[in-house]
Amino acid sequence: MEFYSTRNKSYRLSGEQAVIAGIAPDGGLFLPCELPCYGREELNRMKALDYPQLAAKVMAFFFPGIGEQKLLQACRKAYAPEKFGGECPVRLHGLDGNTVMLELWHGPTLAFKDMALQMLPHLLSLSLEAAGDARRALILTATSGDTGKAALEGFTDVPGTQVAVFYPAYGVSEMQRLQMATHRAQNVAVFAVDGNFDDTQTGVKRIFADAALREEAASKGVFLSSANSINVGRLIPQIVYYIYAYLQLLSNGCVAPGDAIDIAVPTGNFGNILAAWLAGKMGIPVRTLICASNRNNILTDFFRTGVYDTRRPFYKTGSPSMDILVSSNLERLLFYLCGEDDEACAGLMRQLAQTGSYRLTPELLQKAQQQFFAACADDDQTAACIGRVWEGFGYCVDPHTAVALCALSQRPDTHFTLVASTASPYKFSSTVLRGLGRRPSQDEFENLTLLAQFLQEKPPEQLSSLRSLPLRFEQVYARESMPDLVRGLL
Ligand SMILES: *Cc1c(COP(=O)(O)O)cnc(C)c1O
């Protein structure tokens, strides 16, 4: 089992080495050279596995150097009931006969990022162990809001690791900011950057490409790695919940064996939806993937026209974790669309770097359109959707999940659909309250209470407890200072 780079297929590493490296030296992303494919009978047998068992089985294919036994132990810790508020880390919630919500936000930071970031630190330390590598890891993370806190949680006090999180200073929700700025672990640093998410992501990618900085780190026994979804150690754990959800749907009779489902995913960096697409390649019968965007609808345009054009305005929206113009993981889809042609993929990426855009050939566009339906929703449509779903089903969704439901409603036909629900509504209380026709207060903690009263629940402890925590990281830094900030941590 090997992984290769989307820009150079002859550059190959083991899964363990790919997790350690994060990104290929040529800037390409790692993908497995082969995928397992589960047949109907095997899927039927897999229904008996609990979530950690299934996760260990799926991951063992990609990380044979670690082995299923150790992976299972790690999965039991990563997905422990006390971290996810129940025996199973994900929940299914039927909305209507044709729509089932896959709630992925019951983890410590209340967003789906926990599903992978609780696992990644284990994968990283087991990979280092398997590779006999004694270096320390400095994990660099650019975040549009949710990855940052999930990485901080996942890596808190993990021996041999240090985490640096960079977030756009004025581009995250107040709760997201407080979650990061109050984090107390010893081995973490959080930096607000004067720029948008793309600026911070580009800054992190530049640091990875900075040979001098890497060398400086190496001389101190440190290597740089990533907790972003460019790392296969994040991508692969994300495949698991789509398989798990499908098996649940089979078990409870929502779908018949062999019947294909649609999957709708609110999309930013294209990681979560790519995981769903890979689950399809691994044997889950998937008909269409619904790629949902907010007003930053570059992916909607891409799937409609074949042109990916980043030369456009960047909007701040009520679904900030999707405020992204450069969706890193799209490169992985391109690689497959091109028939695993690394040169073609590298060519498109070169064009993107040089001109800010690229265009698919009509054949490739057609191939993409056969598998993806893309649609977008602005903040008003999203708010209206939050209200409509509450009125119709007594179910409250967060703004990101609402964007997915909006996109779904624009699909030309109806079909059984699994919808990735990516965050707890409490993380975005003011936006959700507005959607529910309530007037939010200026104070986000009061909004937590208002929303909880409306829903007749208790607000999640993970958020209400932030109020009494001291702010630890407050300063805003210039983009240009990112390499120096990293140097300072070495
Ligand atoms: C990160 C995030 C997304 C986007 O996921 P990608 O994998 O980047 O496409 C959507 N919703 C929420 C709540 C998120 O945190």
The ligand as a Gaussian input file, in Angstrom:
#p B3LYP/6-31G(d) Opt

LIG

0 1
 C      -14.854000      23.055000       7.619000
 C      -16.334000      23.175000       7.573000
 C      -17.040000      23.022000       6.373000
 C      -16.352000      22.789000       5.052000
 O      -15.725000      21.542000       4.989000
 P      -14.580000      21.259000       3.901000
 O      -14.068000      19.916000       4.206000
 O      -13.558000      22.344000       4.097000
 O      -15.231000      21.372000       2.570000
 C      -18.419000      23.065000       6.419000
 N      -19.074000      23.296000       7.582000
 C      -18.422000      23.459000       8.754000
 C      -19.201000      23.724000       9.979000
 C      -17.038000      23.398000       8.792000
 O      -16.394000      23.559000       9.954000

